[in-house]
Structures are given as structure tokens and as C-alpha cells.
């Protein structure tokens, strides 16, 4: 089973940069999208159901903002759109597809980098999302939570960690919170499980030569229930073509889909 997480920073922009051409060759079973920055009316048929896949979306109410989606090769048994929390759901941040005992979730946590107001929104999201994470961890299903969490967990997860200790995405409160997701709730960081010492950057600032010099952050994750740990086979970050400021993260699982 091959599952991909891809923050597109605008689905129309990514389409123009060849994302769907790449997807046609990648043989993924499920693709989780973040930052659609589009409404339903903006999508072409290729964007809705690319290459025979079934597309499902949670759009933000605000035009040109946020939004998540899932492309599924197999039609899900059930799709859950949103968390049932009005202010969070208005920003289009959660979508879940269920296949038998497997659930795949595309999640997009808020960024706090634009200022203190949005940082407080991020903290409020984290506090309320914790309850849902705890529920999912205990529900007995096989779950893959993939997407842009906008948090680098450890110093290894970003190049310039010393210069970002007071910046959103690497704040002590954020790092402690995601650490508790792993240590207290038992979720497993798939990349770090497979590659304990590999940085695995998935996002680069558009400033300077960050991409060219690989001055990146690892903020896109596959976070899985412990029962999937022994199913992890390999992971790959695709950088040959730049579709957005993020790179797609693929994980292959030894799992019948």
C-alpha cells in the first residue's frame, strides 16, 4: 500500500507545475492533500478525480485559503469531513476516509507564523485536537494521520534549529505537544521510525536559497497507530520537480489495501 502526503500550496498552482503528471506515474493508493486554496467550483475534472481515483475534499469557507482532500484508488466505505468544531471546520482542516479497519486522514494544522493572533488559534486547535487524537488512538482501528502539522519535533527536523527556537513551528510548547502525541498517546512517527538519523525535510522557505541549499524543515508527517509500525517498509521525499514549497512524502506499507 502506497500513501502520499502532499501540501500543494494551491491545487491549481501545483497542477500547472506538473503535479498530476507525476501522480499518474506514482501508483499511489491514497493521496492526502493540504492547502488546496480553492473552492469546489475551481476544480477541473482532473483535479476532482485524477487518473481514475476518487476525490474527496474539505474546502475552507474563505476563498483561496487552506482546505484538505483525499484521492483514493479504492472507493472508501465512509468519508468523514471535518471535526465537528465549527471554527476549525470553517478553515477546512480535516478529512478522513475509512476502508474496512483502515482509516486515512489528511490533516492541516494552522500556522502561527503570521503573528500572535494566529499562534493563539494554533494553540487552541492543538488543545481541542488532542481529544480527537486520544479517541482515535484508542478506537482499535489502523490509522494513518498524514499531512502538514506545522511543527518540527526535534533539532534534527530542521536545519537552522538554533535560529528558530522562538519561532512558530519550533516553539517549546509546540514541540512538547507533538512529543506527547508520540509518548503519551502512543502514535508513531513513520519517517523517524524508518530513518532515525535522516533529517527528512519536507518544507523550505521561499526566502533566499533555502531550497537550493536544503535549509529545510520536517513538518509533513505520516503519523500511525502502533499496530502499523511493523507494516512500514520505506519512505521517500520527492524533490525532482518542485510542485510547491513542500515536497510530497510517500510511505510504502506492507498492508493489503
N, C-alpha and C positions, 0 to 999 in steps of 0.2 A: 504494500500500500504506500503510495507516494502522496504526501501532503505538503502544500506550499503556503507560506505566508508572504504577502506582498503589499506593502504600503505604496500606493500608486501616486500619491500627491496629485490627484486629479486623474480620473479614469480616461478622460478624453485626451489629456496630455500624454499619458502613458501609451495610449493606442497609437498616437502619432509617432511615438518613438519606437514602435515595433513590439510592444508587449504581447499582443495577440499572435503575432507571427512566432514569437518564442514559445508561447503557450501551446501552440498547435503541435510543436515538436517535443514537448516536455513529458508527455504521458502521465500527467498528474491525475489522481483520483479525486482530490478535493483541493481547491484553492481558496484561501481566505484573503479577502481584500480589505484594506483600510484606506481611509481618506479618499473616498470616491469623488468628493467635491462636485456632485451632480444630483439632479433630480431624475425621477423616472422618465420624464419626457425627453431628457437629454441623451438617453441611451439609444444606440443603434441596435439592430438585431444581433450583430456580432458581440456587442458588449453585454447583451442580456443573456444569450445562450451560446457561448463561443464553442465552435467545433463539436457540436452535439451534446454539450454539457448543459445542466440545468442551473440557471442563475436565480439567486435569492438575495434580496437587498433590504437594508435598513437605512433609509435616507434621513439626513438631518432636515429639520424644518427650515433652517437658514440656507439659502441658496449658496452654492459654491463652497460648502463647508462640510467637513467631517464625512460621516457615512461609512458603512461597512457592508460587505457582501460575501457570498459563498458561491463558488462554482462547483457543482457535484456531478461526477460522471454517472453515478447511480442516483436515481431519484430517492430522496430521503423518505423515511416513514413519517417524519414530523419536522416542522421548522418552527423555532421559537424566535420571534422578533422583539427585541427589547428586554429590559429587566423588570418592567412594570413600575419603574420610578420615573414620574413624568418629566422632571427637568433633565435627567440623564437621557431618557429615550428621545427627547426633543433634539438631541445632538447626534443621534444615530450611531451608537457605540457598541451594540451587542447583537449578534445573530448566531443561532445555534441550529445545527442540522443533526437529526438522530437517524442512525442506521442500525437496527437491531439493538445490541447493547453498547454500540459506539456512538458517542456524541463528539462532533467537531464544532468548535466555537471560534468565530472571528471577533476579536475584541480590540478596541482602540481607546486606550486611556487618554484623558486630557493632558495637554502640555501646559506647564506653568511658566514657560519661558517668556511670555509676553508681558508679565507683570504680576504683582502680588494678588490682584483680584482673581486672575486665572489660576494662580498657585493654590489659592484657597478653594477654588472649585475642584481642583485636582485632589486636594486632601479630603474634601467632602466625598468625592467619588470613591476614593480608596477606602474610606471608613465604611461606606454603605456596601461596596462591592465585596468586602471581606465576608459579610454574612452569606452572600451567594456562593463565594468560593468555598466556604466551610460546608455549605449544603451539598455542593457538587462533589466535594472530596469524600463525603460520607454516603453518597447515594448508591454506590455499588456499580456504577457504570464505568466503562472505559472512556476516558475523556481526553481530548486534545484541545487545549486552550492556546490558540495561536494569534499572533498579532503584535501590534506596536504598543508596548507597555510604557514607553516614555520614561523608563528608569533603567539606568545601568547599575547592576547589583554590586559588583566588586571593582577594585582598582584595575584588574585585568581587562575589564569590559569597556574601557575607554582609553585612548592614547594619552591624553593630557589630563590625567585624573587630578593632579595637584592643582592645576589651574581651574578646576571645576567643582571644588569642594563646597562652594557656596552658591552654585548654580542649579537651577531646576533640572531634574533628571539625575542628579547625583547628590542631592541633599541627604543629610543623615537620616531624617525621618522617612524619606522615600526608600533608601537602601535598607533600613531596618524593617520597613513594612514588607518589602518583597522577600527579604530574608525570612521573615515569619511565615510567608506563604509556603516557602520550602520547608523550614524547620519545624513549624508548629502544625501546619495543615497537611504536610506530607507530599505536596506537589513536587514534581521532578522537572528540573531544567534540562531538556533533552540535549541541547548543544553542549552544555557543560558536563553532562554525564558522559557523552561520547568523547569529548575533547577537553579534558580538564585544564590544559595549559594553552589552548589556542584562543587568541582574542575574539575572533569571530565577529568583527564589526559589521553592522548592517545599515548604519546611517552616517552620513558625512555632511557637515555644514557646507553651504554654498559659498561661504566666505573663503577668500584666499585660495590656496591649493590643497584644501583638506582631502578631497577625493584622490587627487594625483599622488599626494604624499601618504595616503592611507591614515590620516589623522581622524579616526572614526570613533563611533560609539556602538556598543551592542545593546540595542533597546528593543529589537524584534525577537520574539521567543516562540518556541513550541514548549508549552508547559503541560505536563501529562500526569495522569494518575499513576501511582506506583506500580499498578498491575501491568502497565505498558512498558516499564523500564527494560525488561528483558526482550521486548519486541523491537527496540531501537537498533537499526542497522547502520545507517550512515546519515550524514547531513552535509549540505553544500550551500554556499552563498554565491549567487550568480552575479558576476561583475563584468562579463564580457561586453554587455551592452547596458548602458545606464538609462533605465526607464523613468527613474525619479531620484530623489535624494536618498532613498532607501534602496537596498538590494534584496531581491527575493531570497527567502530562506526555505530550502527544501529539506525535509526529513523523510527517509525511507524506513518503513516499519515492516517487520515480519508479521503481518496481520492479514487475515482473509477479509477482503472487502467485498 
